[in-house]
Every structure is written in structure tokens, then in C-alpha cells.
Amino acid sequence: MKKGVYSIGKIIFLSIFVAIYGTPRRRPFVSGYILIDNRSGTS
């Protein structure tokens, strides 16, 4: 299994979680980042 990729994904998820709930001012930026990441992930 890709253990390294899972660890990186977990770190990114935690970073986004902290960015959303820790600093609401960055929420639009984080949302845009998730959209970009989601588009690259599905394609």
C-alpha cells in the first residue's frame, strides 16, 4: 500500500481542517484550493 501518499494526504487534510476552523478569513482561499485539488484528483 502507498503508506507515504496516505501520510501526506493526512497532513494536507489536517492543514486544511486547521485553516478552515482556525482562520475563517482564509476560508475562501482554502475552498478554492480544495476545488483545484478536487479537479486534479478526478481527472
PDB file of N, CA, C and O in Angstrom:
ATOM      1  N   MET A   1       0.839  -1.202   0.000  1.00  0.00           N
ATOM      2  CA  MET A   1       0.000   0.000   0.000  1.00  0.00           C
ATOM      3  C   MET A   1       0.879   1.259   0.000  1.00  0.00           C
ATOM      4  O   MET A   1       2.018   1.244   0.467  1.00  0.00           O
ATOM      5  N   LYS A   2       0.322   2.333  -0.531  1.00  0.00           N
ATOM      6  CA  LYS A   2       1.081   3.587  -0.588  1.00  0.00           C
ATOM      7  C   LYS A   2       0.973   4.299   0.755  1.00  0.00           C
ATOM      8  O   LYS A   2       0.127   5.170   0.959  1.00  0.00           O
ATOM      9  N   LYS A   3       1.850   3.902   1.652  1.00  0.00           N
ATOM     10  CA  LYS A   3       1.805   4.456   3.004  1.00  0.00           C
ATOM     11  C   LYS A   3       2.253   5.919   3.015  1.00  0.00           C
ATOM     12  O   LYS A   3       1.694   6.734   3.750  1.00  0.00           O
ATOM     13  N   GLY A   4       3.263   6.254   2.200  1.00  0.00           N
ATOM     14  CA  GLY A   4       3.760   7.628   2.157  1.00  0.00           C
ATOM     15  C   GLY A   4       2.719   8.589   1.638  1.00  0.00           C
ATOM     16  O   GLY A   4       2.551   9.688   2.166  1.00  0.00           O
ATOM     17  N   VAL A   5       2.013   8.163   0.589  1.00  0.00           N
ATOM     18  CA  VAL A   5       0.976   9.022   0.000  1.00  0.00           C
ATOM     19  C   VAL A   5      -0.145   9.258   1.004  1.00  0.00           C
ATOM     20  O   VAL A   5      -0.682  10.361   1.097  1.00  0.00           O
ATOM     21  N   TYR A   6      -0.494   8.217   1.755  1.00  0.00           N
ATOM     22  CA  TYR A   6      -1.548   8.336   2.756  1.00  0.00           C
ATOM     23  C   TYR A   6      -1.149   9.319   3.847  1.00  0.00           C
ATOM     24  O   TYR A   6      -1.966  10.119   4.304  1.00  0.00           O
ATOM     25  N   SER A   7       0.118   9.253   4.264  1.00  0.00           N
ATOM     26  CA  SER A   7       0.599  10.162   5.303  1.00  0.00           C
ATOM     27  C   SER A   7       0.555  11.602   4.820  1.00  0.00           C
ATOM     28  O   SER A   7       0.130  12.490   5.560  1.00  0.00           O
ATOM     29  N   ILE A   8       0.990  11.846   3.581  1.00  0.00           N
ATOM     30  CA  ILE A   8       0.966  13.195   3.017  1.00  0.00           C
ATOM     31  C   ILE A   8      -0.478  13.693   2.925  1.00  0.00           C
ATOM     32  O   ILE A   8      -0.760  14.844   3.261  1.00  0.00           O
ATOM     33  N   GLY A   9      -1.381  12.841   2.476  1.00  0.00           N
ATOM     34  CA  GLY A   9      -2.787  13.215   2.367  1.00  0.00           C
ATOM     35  C   GLY A   9      -3.376  13.566   3.720  1.00  0.00           C
ATOM     36  O   GLY A   9      -4.182  14.488   3.843  1.00  0.00           O
ATOM     37  N   LYS A  10      -2.959  12.814   4.742  1.00  0.00           N
ATOM     38  CA  LYS A  10      -3.451  13.070   6.091  1.00  0.00           C
ATOM     39  C   LYS A  10      -2.965  14.423   6.597  1.00  0.00           C
ATOM     40  O   LYS A  10      -3.716  15.159   7.236  1.00  0.00           O
ATOM     41  N   ILE A  11      -1.699  14.750   6.307  1.00  0.00           N
ATOM     42  CA  ILE A  11      -1.138  16.039   6.724  1.00  0.00           C
ATOM     43  C   ILE A  11      -1.862  17.184   6.025  1.00  0.00           C
ATOM     44  O   ILE A  11      -2.181  18.199   6.643  1.00  0.00           O
ATOM     45  N   ILE A  12      -2.119  17.009   4.720  1.00  0.00           N
ATOM     46  CA  ILE A  12      -2.828  18.041   3.956  1.00  0.00           C
ATOM     47  C   ILE A  12      -4.235  18.231   4.508  1.00  0.00           C
ATOM     48  O   ILE A  12      -4.708  19.358   4.654  1.00  0.00           O
ATOM     49  N   PHE A  13      -4.901  17.116   4.813  1.00  0.00           N
ATOM     50  CA  PHE A  13      -6.265  17.186   5.358  1.00  0.00           C
ATOM     51  C   PHE A  13      -6.283  17.941   6.684  1.00  0.00           C
ATOM     52  O   PHE A  13      -7.151  18.782   6.918  1.00  0.00           O
ATOM     53  N   LEU A  14      -5.314  17.630   7.554  1.00  0.00           N
ATOM     54  CA  LEU A  14      -5.236  18.308   8.843  1.00  0.00           C
ATOM     55  C   LEU A  14      -4.939  19.789   8.656  1.00  0.00           C
ATOM     56  O   LEU A  14      -5.479  20.630   9.375  1.00  0.00           O
ATOM     57  N   SER A  15      -4.076  20.110   7.686  1.00  0.00           N
ATOM     58  CA  SER A  15      -3.737  21.513   7.417  1.00  0.00           C
ATOM     59  C   SER A  15      -4.964  22.292   6.954  1.00  0.00           C
ATOM     60  O   SER A  15      -5.203  23.418   7.389  1.00  0.00           O
ATOM     61  N   ILE A  16      -5.745  21.666   6.056  1.00  0.00           N
ATOM     62  CA  ILE A  16      -6.969  22.313   5.561  1.00  0.00           C
ATOM     63  C   ILE A  16      -7.977  22.465   6.693  1.00  0.00           C
ATOM     64  O   ILE A  16      -8.649  23.491   6.800  1.00  0.00           O
ATOM     65  N   PHE A  17      -8.082  21.433   7.543  1.00  0.00           N
ATOM     66  CA  PHE A  17      -9.011  21.479   8.671  1.00  0.00           C
ATOM     67  C   PHE A  17      -8.671  22.631   9.604  1.00  0.00           C
ATOM     68  O   PHE A  17      -9.556  23.368  10.037  1.00  0.00           O
ATOM     69  N   VAL A  18      -7.391  22.786   9.911  1.00  0.00           N
ATOM     70  CA  VAL A  18      -6.944  23.867  10.788  1.00  0.00           C
ATOM     71  C   VAL A  18      -7.153  25.219  10.114  1.00  0.00           C
ATOM     72  O   VAL A  18      -7.521  26.197  10.764  1.00  0.00           O
ATOM     73  N   ALA A  19      -6.914  25.264   8.798  1.00  0.00           N
ATOM     74  CA  ALA A  19      -7.063  26.522   8.062  1.00  0.00           C
ATOM     75  C   ALA A  19      -8.523  26.989   8.054  1.00  0.00           C
ATOM     76  O   ALA A  19      -8.804  28.185   8.142  1.00  0.00           O
ATOM     77  N   ILE A  20      -9.444  26.028   7.948  1.00  0.00           N
ATOM     78  CA  ILE A  20     -10.867  26.373   7.897  1.00  0.00           C
ATOM     79  C   ILE A  20     -11.380  26.788   9.280  1.00  0.00           C
ATOM     80  O   ILE A  20     -12.028  27.825   9.420  1.00  0.00           O
ATOM     81  N   TYR A  21     -11.084  25.967  10.305  1.00  0.00           N
ATOM     82  CA  TYR A  21     -11.633  26.228  11.626  1.00  0.00           C
ATOM     83  C   TYR A  21     -10.744  27.130  12.480  1.00  0.00           C
ATOM     84  O   TYR A  21     -11.202  27.720  13.459  1.00  0.00           O
ATOM     85  N   GLY A  22      -9.460  27.231  12.099  1.00  0.00           N
ATOM     86  CA  GLY A  22      -8.540  28.070  12.863  1.00  0.00           C
ATOM     87  C   GLY A  22      -8.550  29.507  12.381  1.00  0.00           C
ATOM     88  O   GLY A  22      -8.525  30.437  13.188  1.00  0.00           O
ATOM     89  N   THR A  23      -8.588  29.696  11.060  1.00  0.00           N
ATOM     90  CA  THR A  23      -8.587  31.048  10.495  1.00  0.00           C
ATOM     91  C   THR A  23      -9.689  31.181   9.455  1.00  0.00           C
ATOM     92  O   THR A  23      -9.461  30.893   8.280  1.00  0.00           O
ATOM     93  N   PRO A  24     -10.892  31.615   9.867  1.00  0.00           N
ATOM     94  CA  PRO A  24     -12.031  31.756   8.949  1.00  0.00           C
ATOM     95  C   PRO A  24     -11.750  32.752   7.820  1.00  0.00           C
ATOM     96  O   PRO A  24     -12.394  32.686   6.773  1.00  0.00           O
ATOM     97  N   ARG A  25     -10.805  33.667   8.015  1.00  0.00           N
ATOM     98  CA  ARG A  25     -10.501  34.664   6.993  1.00  0.00           C
ATOM     99  C   ARG A  25      -9.919  34.017   5.738  1.00  0.00           C
ATOM    100  O   ARG A  25     -10.064  34.548   4.637  1.00  0.00           O
ATOM    101  N   ARG A  26      -9.269  32.886   5.902  1.00  0.00           N
ATOM    102  CA  ARG A  26      -8.654  32.208   4.760  1.00  0.00           C
ATOM    103  C   ARG A  26      -9.607  31.206   4.115  1.00  0.00           C
ATOM    104  O   ARG A  26      -9.221  30.480   3.199  1.00  0.00           O
ATOM    105  N   ARG A  27     -10.832  31.168   4.584  1.00  0.00           N
ATOM    106  CA  ARG A  27     -11.772  30.148   4.117  1.00  0.00           C
ATOM    107  C   ARG A  27     -11.991  30.172   2.603  1.00  0.00           C
ATOM    108  O   ARG A  27     -11.987  29.105   1.989  1.00  0.00           O
ATOM    109  N   PRO A  28     -12.182  31.344   1.964  1.00  0.00           N
ATOM    110  CA  PRO A  28     -12.369  31.373   0.507  1.00  0.00           C
ATOM    111  C   PRO A  28     -11.145  30.814  -0.223  1.00  0.00           C
ATOM    112  O   PRO A  28     -11.287  30.119  -1.229  1.00  0.00           O
ATOM    113  N   PHE A  29      -9.958  31.113   0.277  1.00  0.00           N
ATOM    114  CA  PHE A  29      -8.729  30.623  -0.339  1.00  0.00           C
ATOM    115  C   PHE A  29      -8.632  29.106  -0.210  1.00  0.00           C
ATOM    116  O   PHE A  29      -8.267  28.413  -1.160  1.00  0.00           O
ATOM    117  N   VAL A  30      -8.961  28.601   0.969  1.00  0.00           N
ATOM    118  CA  VAL A  30      -8.912  27.158   1.201  1.00  0.00           C
ATOM    119  C   VAL A  30      -9.935  26.446   0.324  1.00  0.00           C
ATOM    120  O   VAL A  30      -9.654  25.384  -0.231  1.00  0.00           O
ATOM    121  N   SER A  31     -11.129  27.037   0.201  1.00  0.00           N
ATOM    122  CA  SER A  31     -12.171  26.441  -0.629  1.00  0.00           C
ATOM    123  C   SER A  31     -11.717  26.347  -2.081  1.00  0.00           C
ATOM    124  O   SER A  31     -11.961  25.345  -2.753  1.00  0.00           O
ATOM    125  N   GLY A  32     -11.055  27.400  -2.561  1.00  0.00           N
ATOM    126  CA  GLY A  32     -10.539  27.407  -3.926  1.00  0.00           C
ATOM    127  C   GLY A  32      -9.460  26.351  -4.090  1.00  0.00           C
ATOM    128  O   GLY A  32      -9.371  25.709  -5.137  1.00  0.00           O
ATOM    129  N   TYR A  33      -8.633  26.165  -3.057  1.00  0.00           N
ATOM    130  CA  TYR A  33      -7.570  25.159  -3.096  1.00  0.00           C
ATOM    131  C   TYR A  33      -8.165  23.761  -3.167  1.00  0.00           C
ATOM    132  O   TYR A  33      -7.664  22.899  -3.890  1.00  0.00           O
ATOM    133  N   ILE A  34      -9.236  23.543  -2.412  1.00  0.00           N
ATOM    134  CA  ILE A  34      -9.904  22.242  -2.422  1.00  0.00           C
ATOM    135  C   ILE A  34     -10.508  21.979  -3.802  1.00  0.00           C
ATOM    136  O   ILE A  34     -10.445  20.858  -4.306  1.00  0.00           O
ATOM    137  N   LEU A  35     -11.090  23.008  -4.410  1.00  0.00           N
ATOM    138  CA  LEU A  35     -11.674  22.865  -5.745  1.00  0.00           C
ATOM    139  C   LEU A  35     -10.606  22.477  -6.759  1.00  0.00           C
ATOM    140  O   LEU A  35     -10.817  21.583  -7.579  1.00  0.00           O
ATOM    141  N   ILE A  36      -9.451  23.157  -6.703  1.00  0.00           N
ATOM    142  CA  ILE A  36      -8.350  22.858  -7.627  1.00  0.00           C
ATOM    143  C   ILE A  36      -7.840  21.441  -7.392  1.00  0.00           C
ATOM    144  O   ILE A  36      -7.600  20.695  -8.341  1.00  0.00           O
ATOM    145  N   ASP A  37      -7.680  21.079  -6.137  1.00  0.00           N
ATOM    146  CA  ASP A  37      -7.182  19.755  -5.782  1.00  0.00           C
ATOM    147  C   ASP A  37      -8.181  18.686  -6.200  1.00  0.00           C
ATOM    148  O   ASP A  37      -7.792  17.602  -6.635  1.00  0.00           O
ATOM    149  N   ASN A  38      -9.466  18.989  -6.069  1.00  0.00           N
ATOM    150  CA  ASN A  38     -10.511  18.039  -6.433  1.00  0.00           C
ATOM    151  C   ASN A  38     -10.538  17.828  -7.946  1.00  0.00           C
ATOM    152  O   ASN A  38     -10.726  16.705  -8.414  1.00  0.00           O
ATOM    153  N   ARG A  39     -10.352  18.902  -8.708  1.00  0.00           N
ATOM    154  CA  ARG A  39     -10.357  18.802 -10.173  1.00  0.00           C
ATOM    155  C   ARG A  39      -9.172  17.967 -10.650  1.00  0.00           C
ATOM    156  O   ARG A  39      -9.326  17.115 -11.525  1.00  0.00           O
ATOM    157  N   SER A  40      -8.003  18.202 -10.086  1.00  0.00           N
ATOM    158  CA  SER A  40      -6.812  17.464 -10.494  1.00  0.00           C
ATOM    159  C   SER A  40      -6.915  16.002 -10.042  1.00  0.00           C
ATOM    160  O   SER A  40      -6.351  15.107 -10.671  1.00  0.00           O
ATOM    161  N   GLY A  41      -7.644  15.776  -8.942  1.00  0.00           N
ATOM    162  CA  GLY A  41      -7.783  14.420  -8.422  1.00  0.00           C
ATOM    163  C   GLY A  41      -8.729  13.573  -9.261  1.00  0.00           C
ATOM    164  O   GLY A  41      -8.487  12.384  -9.466  1.00  0.00           O
ATOM    165  N   THR A  42      -9.808  14.185  -9.746  1.00  0.00           N
ATOM    166  CA  THR A  42     -10.797  13.432 -10.516  1.00  0.00           C
ATOM    167  C   THR A  42     -10.318  13.179 -11.948  1.00  0.00           C
ATOM    168  O   THR A  42     -10.682  12.179 -12.566  1.00  0.00           O
ATOM    169  N   SER A  43      -9.500  14.095 -12.464  1.00  0.00           N
ATOM    170  CA  SER A  43      -9.008  13.955 -13.834  1.00  0.00           C
ATOM    171  C   SER A  43      -7.718  13.145 -13.856  1.00  0.00           C
ATOM    172  O   SER A  43      -7.150  12.919 -14.925  1.00  0.00           O
TER     173      SER A  43
END
